């Protein structure tokens, strides 16, 4: 194992950035930091509608007392920029006119609030005071965005971990948010969503201007701010201003709370446990009568106030999440007769030839027997293509594997596997456990109003988390009884930012932000310390000399639950950091509001985690084709009466396991510690041009630069030369550090938009813009292939043969025998990188950008046409068309995929030249997607006790590949590549979501029941809720690829009926759809079904909360909270089993755990003290 120490230069970069920051004397948020602020604009007129020139406009923050002044210009227009989010009083004075004061004008981040005022003749000493409207049309910007205010976040019922991202569901164009990855390595439990048809990794979140991106998995946030710390969230989803970039789906800005002139704070505690939830549908189906013990406590508090009134303020909060949550899972384990090798009860009807005659096949005991459905065949008999095989027989009993053929290592493992405790051949073992999580979040923020011209702020956040999960099958390993991640994981996340805004003159401002995030983590599985594969099972090539490679290899049996440690990504050790620096300037010249700036982003990735391929312990697969008969020969000679049958059944893989006949093996070893350092740069200019009092044009241009990354110890980029089968190691042996991988210097992104006001209550907005895919180099796709991680994968020569027929096994002299002392995983080790060119082993997978070629960094086009109208009751409604198109999104193409059905390895282009059998992934911009939608929204900010926020989206999303940590195509052969273009996995045409807060109109300060007993009983109650209704997600009907024999390409089923009927049955009642509409394909051809032609169950969900507030004093209140999630206890079902070869084909056997909502009815109770 070669470890290279990381010398990232982060300290140097930080020093340089701070120096630049100080040199400017001021700074500000970047192309993304500016959105931390809001603006106030308007036109001042008299009673005859003539403009008032040089009127004095005074804006006062009601919380901090900060006062900013401006004068109207020759057109009566004023603009005040870079205001912190909050409530302001706006006063206008002019000689000969009465003073007008509008109170409670809300300034929101990344918004322009228009406040037009009409003055009346009179003395300046005479004052007219009016309350500002809560519904303000967006008349100056053309982007599509949504703001979620603090009061919505703290009042709406947020399930699970009380994550503000739950409310992303209320954003038009957003798919329902979902959990992602394992709890043990993402304990922040951030949520992901697809915005306007774009991949979830295209979203970009900033917290107080600091980049909040997990470099390795950019669809994750590093730090999720607690609810009590958030002031406002802005989500821009289409046609962003030029000062926003490095994103394509949504640009999310989170502004956290600041202190004020008054002390404010809270203390809270929430509890949910197994008593307060209903049984899951999954639990009821198993017949269990006892829920697993579970308890989740979320406690914390906040306090903020003045250090020096009007000048210096502080805010801090702490939130602790402590859970011991019950988790249950249903596993598929072999029944007792299957464990004994007895598959006789699965023998079905005779299969007759085309003339109706018996077809005879040999048995393993000699003699012949009639061919029947459900037979299990000897993989070491017959021909290499799986024809001519003998059916197992023991003591005259057909379909029984003799115990003498049982594999010793697999019997040792099987002895540790618990017996089924439920009926059925699959989904027959139910187990419960406890997921343990301790998490602490702490935030602190300081604001300094140095002067009316200069405001400075700084903040620091930290999350410390410890998570523990247990194997679901005890000593046999298996999946975790948790939300992912067996063992113990410790995570420390830090986020810091400083920023300021400075008014140089009434028409020129500058601002800036410097941010830093760090993600430190180590996860270790409970089986570390014992070389289970090598020493216990005696299988060579498993485990390794590094203690981190100890533990249980993984064993995957077709249709059954995995055994051993199935988490190839575990253990891991991570230390990732990001630095953000931006500086901007705003210049107002006549009718032009011009903004320009610079942004710098640095990412450092630093990992030990050989998760590529099969992980550090090794893995073994047992597919159904190994003990099946290939019917091709019989089809050609005698034919079949009722069509060509398939002999690949659910139990065939278990037969292969008992024999120790694995069709695929693999192991990954980290040879060099993975690290990656990359810088991103951007410049932009934006002009907000007031063409007239009704029309505003937004014109912008942004330029971004994504240089190739570097590694420590002089390394850079690894690539692959398909003409020589050599890996190129950048920085060594005369290979340029970038390996010739070029990057474009012409990434210009124009933005154009307009906002046109039709009267006082309607505005039309439209625009078009381009953004570039910002996928980091340090993300998992290019984190570290050969020679950093040696990813060895071996396969049988076709889907019917054991791995020992792999050409690499044959070349190594490994006998064609079951697993044991002579058969395991062929070791690959220790390449010499000093020469810069390394021969790539035929069995080692590779992922790389193309050397000596400019990499295509794709772009996203977005356009929209929106009509927004102000309705009575302070409600804003919008309706419009929103669309996006992604060009050249990043993905892998397997250039070594087989090109001809039935050709196996011979159809691989690199096998023909170099004997190369492994997947060879070429990384580049190559995917395309398109999205069209109609989006509608209604919004009422919390006014007079009522908040409404709703969204409806009707859309269609098409793409070519499903985004993931290693985005890849289902079909890589040129002849069938077009099959990839289809409905997206997340194509959900109809989505409706609405949230509401309603304070009942009873009590001392309300309309009715203002005193006495009725006030005491009915007063200060509040209802809040979230309602969701949306269609299900799409899926593909797959089939075994054994007869297709075309590695690198997915096999699908045949659709044999013109229409597929939806039956709507779940569980043991039947199938979700008519499975007879599909058939298993046979022969060397593709099935007729395309990608994502089916749709799973939709979701209807209602969350409701009831609060009662008790006034302790005028300034202190205590609020009781009762919250219910999935109030109707409606199961939200997962998609049905999609493999036509599974005995559970078409059946729904579980509720979904991905969507961030209650799987069953759950109540949570809490108290919140506010002052």
N, C-alpha and C positions, 0 to 999 in steps of 0.2 A: 504494500500500500504506500503510495507516494502522496504525501501531504505538502501542499504549497502554502506558505503563510501569506495571508492577505495583507497587503499594504495599500489600502484604498486611497489614501490621500484625502479622506473625508475631513480630517482636521484642517488640512491646508485649504480645502475648498471653503470650509466654514469661515476660516479666517479671512480669506479673500472676499467672501460675500459680505461679511460684517464690515470690512474696510470700505467696500463700495457703498454699503448702506450708510456708513458714517460720512463718507465723502459727499454723498448727495445731501446730507443734512436732513433729509426726509426720505421717505420711500412709501411704497404702497403695494397694494395687491396687484398682481400681474394681470395678464390677460384673463386672469381668473380672480385676482384679488380685488379688483374694482367692484366685483359683484358683492363684496362684503358691505357696500354702502348703497344708499339710495339717493335720489335727487328730488328736489322740489322745483317745479317750473310753473309759469302761469302768465296770464296777460291781465293787466289792470286797465279798466275802462271806466268812463263816467256814465251818467244816466242816459246820455245820447249815443252810447257805444263808441264814442271817440276814445282813443288810447290816452292814457295818462303817462306823460314822460317824467322821468326822474322821481317817481314815487319811491319812498323808502320802504323796503320790505324787511321786517325783522322776524327772524325765526328763532324760537326758543324751545329747547328740549325740556319737556315738563318734568323729566326725571332727574336730569343733571344740572339744569339751569344754563347749559351752554347756549350762547346767543351768537347768531350769525346774521350779518346784514348784507343787503344788496340793493341796488337801485334799478328801476326799469329803464330800458333803453328807448331809442327813438320810436320803436314800434310798441312801446308799453309792455315789453316782455322782460321777465326776470328769470334767472336760473341760479339755483344754489345746489352745488354738487357735494359729493362725499360726506353725506350725513349718515351718522350711525342709525341703525334701525330704532324706531321708537315713535312716541307720540309727541307732536310739536304744536305749539301755538304760533299762528302766522298773523302778524300785525302789519297793516299797510297805512302809511300816513302820507299826505300830500297837501300842500298849501291850498286852502279854500275848500277842502273836503273833510268830512267826518272821518275819524279813525275807524277802521274796520279790523276786528280781530276774529279769526277763525280758530276755534279751539278743537284740539283733538285730531289734528291732521296726521294720519298714519303714514310714516315713511317706511317702505319695505325694501329689503336688499334686492339689488338687481332690478329695481323698478323706478320708473319716473312718475312721480305723483304730480298731477296737474291740479293747481288750485287757482282758478280764475276768480277775480274779485271785481265787483262793480261798486264804485264809490258814489256817495251822495254828497251834494253840496252842503257845506256847513263848516263849523269851526273844528280845528284839529283836536281841541279838548273834548269835543263830543265823540263818544265811542259807541259803535254798534258791535255787539258780540253775537256770533252765530256758531252753532255746532257744525263741525265738518261732517260730510257724508262718509259713511263707511264703505260705500260702493263707488269706487273711482275707476273710470274707464282708462285703459292703457292707450293713450293717444299719441305717444311719442316713440314707441318701440314696435318693431315688427316681428320679434321672436315669439315663439310659443312657450309659455312658461307658467308654472304654478307655484304659489307661495303657501306654505303651511305655517301658521302662526303658533306661538308658544301655547296659547290657550287651547287650541285644538289638540296639540300634542299631549298636553297634561290632562285633558278631560276625556278624550275619546278612549274607549276600551281597547288596550293594546295587549294582545294575547301573549302567552309564553314569557319571554324575557323583557317585555315592555320596550320593544325596539321601535324608535320613531319611523324606521323604514317600512313598518306595516302600513303606514299611511301613503306610501308610494302607490298603493292600489287606487287611491283617489285621483291619480294623475291620468288624464286622457292619454291613450296609447300605450299604457303600461300593462304588461301581463301580470297576473297575480304573483306577488312576491313569494319566493321559496327559500328554504334553508339550503345551504350548500356545504359540501365537504363534511368532514368529521368534526364533532364537537371537541375532540381532544386537541386538534391542531388549529381550530378556528373557534376558540371559546368566546370570542366577542359575539358569535352567532349572528353575523351580519347576513342580510338577505339580498337576493339578486332578482332582477327583473329584466325583461326585454322591452326596450322602449322603441316604439315606432319601427318595429321590424328589424332592429339591429341586435347583434350579438350582445349578450350581457357583459362581456368584457369590454365593450365600447363605452360603458358609462364611466364617468370620472367624478370623484367626490373630493371636495376640499373642505377641511374644517378650519375656520378662521384663516383661510388662505394657504394652509399647509397641505401639500399633496397627501392624500389619504388612500394610498394604493399599496396593496401587497404585491411586491414586485413579481414574485413567483406566480401568483394567481391574480392577475389584475382585475378579475371580477369581484375580488374581495376588498372591503375596507380594512385598514389596519386597526383603526380605533372607532368604536361606535359610541358617540357621546351619550351619557345618560339623559333621560327625558327631562329631568329637572334642570339640566344645564343648558338647554337649547332655547334660544330666543326666536329663531326663525329658520326655515329651510326653504331655499329656492331651487326649483327643478326646471331647468331650461331644456326643452325637448326637440326644438326644431328651429333652424335658421338663426343660430346664435349670433350675437354681435361679434365683431372681429376681435374684441378683447377676451373672448372665450374660445379656447381651442383644446387640442389634445384629447378630444372626445368625439364620439359620433352618435351615441345613443342619447345620453342625458348628461348635462353638466350640472352637478348637484353641489350647491354651496350651503354649508351649515354655519350659521353664525351663533356663537354661544353667548350666554348672558353676561352682562356687566353690572357693576354696582351702580347705585344711584345716591341721591342726596338723603334718602331715607333708608333705614335698615329694613331689609326684607329677608325672609327665609322660609324654610320649611323643614319638617321632619316627617318621615313617613315609614310605613311598614305594610307589606302585603304578604298574604299567605295563601297558597293553594296546595292541596294535598289529595291523597287517594280517596279520602272520605268525601271530598267535595266534587268529585268527578264521577260520571257514569261509566259503566263498563264499556270498553271499546267493542265495536262490532267484531273485531278479530278475536277478542277474549270470549265473547258470547259464543262464537262459532266453535271454539274448542271445548265448550262445556265447563270451563273453569268457573268457579263460584267465588273466588277470592282475588281481589285486585292486589297487585304488588304494592308494598309499602312505598309511599312517595311523599315528599314534602319539599316545597320550594318557597323560600323566604327572600323577598326583595326589600331591603331596608336602606335607609340613608337620610340625607338631609342636605340643606344648602343654606348659605347665609351670604348676604352682600350688603354693602353700604358705603358710606363715605369714610375715607381716611382724613381727607380735608374737604369739606363741603364745597361744591362747585369746581373742585380741582382734581382731587385724587380719590379713586374709588377702587373697591375690591369686590370680588365674587369668588366663592369657593363652594364646591359640593363634593359629596361622597355617596357612592352607591355600592352596596354589597349584595351580591346574589349568592345564595347558599342553597344548593339543592341536593337532595337525596331522592331522586325521582325514579319511580318504578318503570321499568321497560320490559316488554314482553316480545317474544318473537316465535314464529312458527318455522320449524326447520323440516327438511325432507331427509329422512334417514332410511336405510334399508330395513325392511321387515325381517322377522326372524327367519322365514324360509329363504329370502334372498340372501341373508347373511350366510346361510348354509349352502348357498349355491343352487338352491332349488327354485327354478323358474317354471316348473311344469304347469302350474295353474294359469300361466299366461299363454299356453298353447291354444291357438284358435282354430278356425276352420281350415280345411284343406284348400290348397291353391291349385287349381286345375289349369292345364294347358289350353291352347286356343281351341282344341277339339273336344274339350271336356274330360280329358283323361288325367289320371294321377301323374304327378311329377315326383320322381324319387330323388332323394339326396342321401349321401353317405352319413353315417354316424361315427362318432369318435371311438366306438367299440367294434366297428366293422359292421358290414351289412348296410342295407338301405331302408329308408322309411319315407313315408309320404311327406311332401313339403307342406308345411302349415304356417299359418300366421303366428307371429310372436316367438319364433325360434331364436335361440342363442347359439352362435356358431364359433368354432375354434379359429382364432385369428392366425394361428400358426399352421393352418391347413390350407389346401387349395392353392389358388394362383395369386400372383402379386396384386392383381386388380380386384381381389375380393370375390372372384367367382370360384365355383367348384369346391366350396368349403363344406366341412363336416359339422353336423349339428351335435351338440354335446349330449352325451348319454352316460349314465352311471348305473351299473347293475340292471341294465335293461330299461331304466327310466329315462325317457326323453326330456330334454331341456333341463338337465341337472348336471352341474359341473362337479366332477369327482373331487373329493377333498384332497386327493394327492396332487391336484393341479393348483391348489390354493397357494398364493404367493406369501412367503414367510414375513417379509416386511409389512405387507398390507394387513396380514392377520394380527400383527402386533399393534398396528394402528387401530384396526377394527375392534380389538378388545377394549380400547379406551372409549369407544363410541357408545353413548347411552342407547337403550332400546326405545323404540317408538312408544309413545304414550297416548297416541290418537289413532283413530281408524284411518285406513287408506294406505296406498303405496307412497304417496307424496304428501307434503304438508302434514306430517304425522307425529311431530315431536314439538311440544309446547314447553317453553321455559321462560322464567321471569328472573329479573335481576334489578340491580340498583345502579343508576348512573350518578356519580358523585362529582359535583362541581362547586368550587369556592372561587368567587371572583370579586375583586375589589376595583372600583373605578374612582379616581380622584382627579378633580379639575381645580385649577386656580387661575384667576385672571385679574390683571391690574390695568386700569384706564387712567390716563393722565391728560387732563385738559390743560396743556401747558399754556395755551392762550386761545383766543378766539380763532387764531389762524392755524394753530398746531395742536393736533391731538395724537397721542402716542398710546399704544397698548401692547401688552404682552400676556401670553398664557402658556400654561404647562398642564398636560394631562398624562395620566399613567393608568394602565390596567395591569393587574397581577392576577393570574388565574392558575388554578390547579385542578386537573380533571382526571378521573379514574374510571375505567370500564373493564369489564370481565368477559372472558370467553363464554360463548353461549352453550358450548358443548363440553365444558369442563376440561378434563385432561386431554380431550381430543381437539381442543381449540375451537374452530368455527367462528362464525360472525359474532360481533360484540353485542352484549345486551345493553346497548346504549345507542346514542345517535352517531356512532362511528368512532373508532379509535380505541383499540384494546390496550390496556396498560396504564401508564401514568404520564401525563404531559404537563409541563410547566411553561407558561407563556408570560413574558414581560413586554408590554407595548408602551412606548413613550411617544408623545407628540408635543412639540413646542412651536410657538410662533411669536414674532414681534412685528408690529406694523405701525405706520403713522400716515397721516394726511396733513398737508401743509398748503395753506392758501398764500401764494406768492403775491397775487394781486386779485382784485375782484374778477378778473377774467382768466387767470392762470393758476392751476393747482397741480401739485404733484403728490403721489402717494406710493406706497410700496409695502411689501411683505417679505419676510424671511421665515421659512418654515423648515422643520426637521421632524422626521418620523423614524422610529426604530422598532423592529419586530424581532425579538429574541425568543428562542423556543428550543426546548428539547423534549422529545417524546420517546419513551422506552417501553417496549412490550414486556409482558410478564414472563415470557419464556426465555428471555436472555439468560445466558450462563450455561446452557446445556446444548450441545450439538446433537439435537434430536435426530436429524436426518442421518448424520454421519455415524454417530456412536450408538444410538438406540436402535434405529432401523437398519443401519449398516448399508446405506445407499451412498456410493462414492459420488463425489462432486458436489454434494450439498454442503451447506455451512461454509466455513472458511477460517483462515488464521486470525482474522480480526474478530475480537469478542463481539463487535456489533453485528456480526454475521451469524451469531449463534441463535438457537431457537428452532421452531418447528417449520419445515417446508410446508408449502400449500399443496393440497390435493383437491382437484376439481373434477367431480364426477358429473357427467351430463345429466341435467335435470335434478340432481341432488344438491344438498347444501355442501359447501366446501368444508374440508377438514384441515386441521393444522392451523397455522397462522396465515390467514388469507390476505392480510394487509401487507402487500409487498412494499408499500411506502413507509413502513414502520420498522425500525426506529428512524429518527431524524434529529438533526441539529442545525438550527437556522439562526442567521444574524443578518437581517436585511435593513437597509437604511435608505432614506430619500431626503434630498435637500431641495427646497423650492426657494427661488428668489425672483421677485418681479419688481419692476419699477415702471410707473406710468405718469403721464402728464395729460392734463385737460386744459384746452385753450378755447375760450369762447370768443368768437369773432363775428360780430353781426348776427346773422341768422344761422351761423355754423357753430356747432358744438363739436370740436375736434378733440379726439383722444388718441394718444399713441403711446407705445410702451415696448418693453423688453421682458422676456421671461426666460428663466434658466431652470432646468430640472436635472438633478443628478440621482441616479439609482445605483445602489450597491446591493448585489445578491451574494450571499456567502453561505454555502450549504454542505452538509454531509447527508445525503439521502439518495441511495442508489435505487430509486423506485422505478426507473425505466425498465421495461421488460417485466421480469418475474421477481424482482427483489433480491435481497442479499442472502436469503436462505435457500432459494431454489423453489421450483414448482413443477407439478406433474398434472397432466390432463388425461382424462379417460372418456373419450367420446363414444357415441352410440355406434358409429360406423365400424369400430374395431371388432365387434362380435356380431356384425350383420353380414348378410349375404348380398353381394352385388348381383342384381337380377339381369344384368345386361346380356350375359351369355345365353341364359334361358329365353330371354325375350327374342333373341336373334334366331334361336334354333327351334323352339317349340311354341313360343308365344304364350300369352296368358288370356284366359277366358274373359276376365272382368277387368282388364287393364293391368298395367305393370304395377306390382305391389312394391312397397318400401318395407324393408326389414329393420329399419332404424327406430326402435321403440325406446321408451323411457328406461327400461330395465337393462338395455344392452350395455350402457356405460357402466352400470354396477357390475355386470359380468366381467368387463375388462378390468375393473378395479380388483376384483377377487383374484384375477389371473396375474395381476401386476403388469399388465400390458398397457403402457402409456403411449398415447399417440403424439404427445407434445411435452417437451421438457424445456426448462430454461433457468437461468440464474444471471443476476446482475451484480457486479462488483465495482465499487468506486475506487478507481486507481489514482485519481488526482482530485483533491478537494475542489468542488465547484464554486467558482465566484465569477462575478460579472460586474463590470463598471461601465456605465454609459451616461452620456450627457445629451440633453435635448435643449434646443434653443428656439426662440420664436421672437419675431418682431411683428407689430401690427400698427395699423392706422385706421381710425373710424371717424366718419363725419356724420353727425346727426343734423341734417339740414332742414330747417323750417322754411319750406318753400312758400307757405302761406299759413294763415292762422288755423287752417283745417288740414293741410297736408304736410307731413314730415317724411323725408326720405332718410333711410339709414344706409349709408354706403361705407363699405369697409374692405380692407385687404389684409390678409394675414400670411406670413411666411414662416414656415417651420423647417427645422433641420434636425435630422436623426442620424448622426454619425454612427459608424459601426462600433461595437463595444470592444473593450480590452479586458484582459484577465491579468492576474498578478504573475510574477516570475517571467515577464516578457511574453506571455501567451496572449492570443487575441481571439481570432475566429477559426473554428474548425470547418473544413469543407471536405468534399469527396470528389475524386476524379474518376468518373465512370469509364474512362478510356483505359485506365491502368489498374483500377480497383485499389486505389491508394487514398488514405486519409491525409489531408493537408493540415498541418498544425501551424497556424499563423504565429510568426515570431521565432520559428526554429528552422534551422537548416536552409536559410536563405528564402524561406517562404515569407512574404510580407505579413505583417501582423494582422492585417485585415483580410489576408488570403485573396486579395483582389476583389472582395465583395464590395461593390460600390453602393453609394447611396445618392439619391437625387438631391440636388441643390436648387431644384425648381418647384418646390412644394408651395405654390401660391394658392391661397384659398380666398376667392372673392366672396363677399356677402353683399346682398342688396335687398332692401325691404322698404315697405311704405306703410304708413298709417294715415288713414283718411277719416276725418270725423264728419259724420252725417248728423247734423243737429247736436243737441246736448246729450242724447242718450244712446247714440250708436256710433261705432267706429268699425272701419274695415281695415284689416291688416293682411298683408301678403308679402312673401319674400322667397328668396332662393339663396342657398349658400352651400359651400363645400367645406368639409372638415376631413382631416387625414387620420387613418388608423394609427393609434398611438401605442400599439402592442410593444411592451418592453423586450429588449434582447434577453434580459434575465428571467423572463417567464419560462415556464416549464418546457415549452416546445424546443427551445434551444439552450436549455440550462446547462446541459453537459452530456453529449453523446460520446462516442469513441474519440479519443482515448481516455476521457475523464471518467466515463462509466462504461464498463465492458458488458454489453447487453447481449448475452448469448441465448439464442432460441433455436430449438431443433424440432423438426416435424417428421412424421412418417412420410414415405414417398407419395402416399395418397391418403385419402380419408379412411381407408380400410386397414391400413398397415400400422404396426407399432413404430415408435420413434427409432428403433434400432435399424430401420431401413433407410433412415436419413443418410444421404451420401457422406455426411461428416462422420457419422457413427461407423459406416462401412469403411471409410478411409482410415479411421482410427483403430480398426480391428475389433470393435465391440461386437460380441456375439449377438445374434438375433434371438435373445432370450428375455424373459421377464426381468423386472427390477430385482436387484440383488447385489451381491459382492462384486459381480463382474459387469453390471449394467447400472448406470446412474446418469450423471450429467457430465459431459466432456468439459474439462476445465480449460479456460482461456485466460492467459495472464501476461501481464508485464510487457507491453509494447515499448520499444525504444523510440522516444519522441525527438531525440536530439537531431536526427537527420531531417526532420520536417515532413518527410513522406513516410507513411507507415502502411504496409500491406494490411488490408482490412480482412480479418478472418471471414470465411464464407458464411459462418453461422451467426455473426454478430450484426445486430441491427444498427442502423445509422440514421441520424437526422441532421440535415445540413442546409445552409444556403449555398447557392451555386458560386463557385470561385470564378474570379475574373469576369464578373458580370454584375451589372447594377441590379440590386434587389428592388422589386416592385413593391413600393409601399402604397397600398390602395387608398381610396378616398370614398367619402360618403356624400352624396348629393341629397339635399333636403329642400323641400318647397311646401308652401302652404297658402291657403286662402281662408281667412277667419273673419266672421262677423260677430262682434260682441255688442250686446245690448243691455242697457240698464233697465231692469224691471222694477215695478213698485215693490216696496218692502225691502229696499236696500239690497236687492239681488242682482248679480251680474250673470248673464247667460251668454254662452258662446256656442256657435255652430260653424263647422268648417271642414275643409278637406286638407289632410296632412299626408305627405308622402315622402319616402326616402328610397334611394337606390345606392347600394354598395357596389363598388367596382374594385376588383383585385384585393379582396380580403385575404388575410394570411391563412394558409392551410398547407398540410403536407400532401404530396403526391407520391405514391409508392411507384418508383420507376422500375422496380423489380417485380411488379405484379405479373402474374401469368396473363398472357394476351389471348389465349385460345382455350375455349371450353374443352375439358378432358385432357389437357396437355400437362397438367401438374407442373413440376419443376422445369420440365423441358420447355414450357411456354414462357419461362422467365428469361428476359433478355440478358441479364447479367449471369444467369446460370449457364447459358450457352457459351459465354466467353470465359467466365472465371469459376464456374461451379458454385456460384453464389446462390444460397437458398434463403437468406434472411431478407426481411423487409428493409427497403432502402428508401428513406423518406426525404424527398427534396422539398425544402421550405421556400415558399415564395408567395407573392400576392397573386391569387388566381381564382378566388371564389366571387360569385356575383349574387346579389339578392335584390328583391324589389318589394316594396310595401306601399299599399294604398289604403286610406282609411277615411271614414267620416267620424269626426269626433265632436262630442257635445259635452258641455259642462254647465253646472250651476254653482254659484259661490255666494255665500253671505257670510261675511266675517262676524264674529261674535258681537252682536249688537242687540241691546234690549233683551238679553237673555236667550238669543237664538243664533245658532251657527248651522249652516248647511254647506256641505261640500260634496258634489256628486259628479260622476263622469260616466259617459257611455261611449263605447267605441265599437264601430262596425268596420272590420278590416280584413285584409287578406295579405299574408306574408309568404313569400316564396324564396327559397335559397337552395344552395347546392350541398351544404355540409352542416352538420350540427356542431355549434361551437363547443369546444372543450379545452382542457389543458393541452391536448395534442389534437387539434382540429384535423380531421382526415376525411377522405371520401369513402363511401361504401363501395363504389365501383371505380377502379383505377385503370382498367384496360381502356385503350382508346376507343375500341369498338362499342363499348357500352357506357362510356363516360356520361353521355347525355341522360342516363337514368338518374343521375344525382339531382338534377333540377326538379324540385317538387315542393309541395307544401312544407313549410318549416315545422319542426317539432312543436314550436310555440305558436303555431297559427291557431288562434282562438278568435273566430269571427265576431262573436257577440260577447261583450264584457260590460257589465253594469255594476258600479260600486257607488255607495253613498254613505256619508257620515253626517251625524247631526249631534248637536248639543242643545238641550232645551231646559231652561230654568223655569219651573212652574211659576205662574204669576201670582203667587200667594206669599205673604210675609210683610214685614215692616217696610221694606223699601220697594214693594211690588204694587201691582195695580189693585189687587183684591186681598181681603182678609189681612188687613194691615195691623190688627191689634187683637188682644184678647186670646181666648182659647183657640179660635180658628187659626190665628197666626202661629200659635205655638205648635199646633198639630200639622197644619198644612204648609207652613212656611219653610222656605229654604231647601226645597227638594229639587232635584235635577235629574233628568233622563238624558242618557247619551247612547249612541249606537252606531254600529257599522253593519251594512247589509251588502252582500255580494251575490251575484248570479252570473255565471259564465259557462260557456261550453267547455267540453273536455279537450284534452290534448291529443295530438295525432300520434299514430304509431304505425310501424311496418310489420306485415305478416311475413315472417322469415321461415326458412327450412334448412335442413342439413345440406351442407355443400359437398358431401362425400362423392356423390356421383358426378357433380359438376366438375370437381377436381380442377379448380382454377384459382389458386392461392392469390389473395389480395383483392378478392371480389366477393361480395355478399350474395348469398342465394336467397331467393324469396319463393313463396308458394305459388302454385297455379290457382287462378280463380276460375272455377268451372261453372259458375252460375253468373248470369248477366248482372244480377244485383245481389248484394249481401244484406239479408234481413237483420235488423236489430231486434233481438229477443229481449234484451234488458234484464236478464236473469243474473243473479250473483250467488256466490258461495256454492252450496250443495244443491241449489235449486236448478242449476243448469248453466248455460253459457250466455255471455253477453251478446253474441252474434251467432248467426247460423254458420257453424263450422263446416257443414257439408258444402258450403259455397267454395271451399278451398280444398286442394289436394296437394300431396307431396310430389314434387317433380322427380322424375327419374331420368337417368341418362345424362349425357354430357351437354346440358343446355340450361338456360336460365328459366326460372319460373316467370309467369306472366304478370304477377303482381308488382306494382311499382312501390316507390318509397312513400311512406306516410299517406296511405290511401284510407286508413281507418281512423276512427276517433273514439276515445274513451268516454267515460261518464262525465257529465257536467257537475257543477257545484252550485248549491244554494246554501248560504250561510248567514246567520244573524247573530251578532254579538250585542249585548245590551248591558248597560250599567245604570245603577241607581245610587245617587249620592244624597246625603243629608248634611247640611252645614249647620254647626252650632256656634253661635257667637259667644266667645268667652269674654272678650272685651271688645271695644271698638276696633282695635288693631289686631286682635288674635282670634282666629277661628279654628275649630276642629271639624274635620270632614270625615264622615263615615262613608266608606265606599263598598258597594257590593257589585261585582262584575260577573257577568255570565258570558261564556264563549260557546258557540254552537248551541244556542239556547234551545233549538228544536231537537237537539240530539240526532241530527241527520248525518248518517255516514257519508263521508266523502271518499268514494271508492277510487282505488288505483286502477290503472289500465289493465285489461285482461292479459293473460299469458299469450304471447304473440308467436310462439314457435309451433308450426304445424306438426313437428315431430314430438311434441310434448303430450303426455296423457292428460295434462291440464289445459290443453289448447282451448282458447276462447273463454276460459273461466276466470272470474275475478275472485281472488282469494285473500285480499287484504284491503284495508283503507290506506289512503296515501298519507305519508308522513312528511312529504316535502313542503306542501303549502303551509304558510305560517298562519294556521288557524286551528281551532280545536278539533281533534279527531272524534271526540265525544263531548257531551255537555260537561262543562267544567265551571265551577264557581271559584272566584277569588275574592277575598275580603281584605279590607285594609283601612287604615286610619292615616289621615294626613293633617298635620298641624301647620297652619300658615300664619305668618305675621308680617 
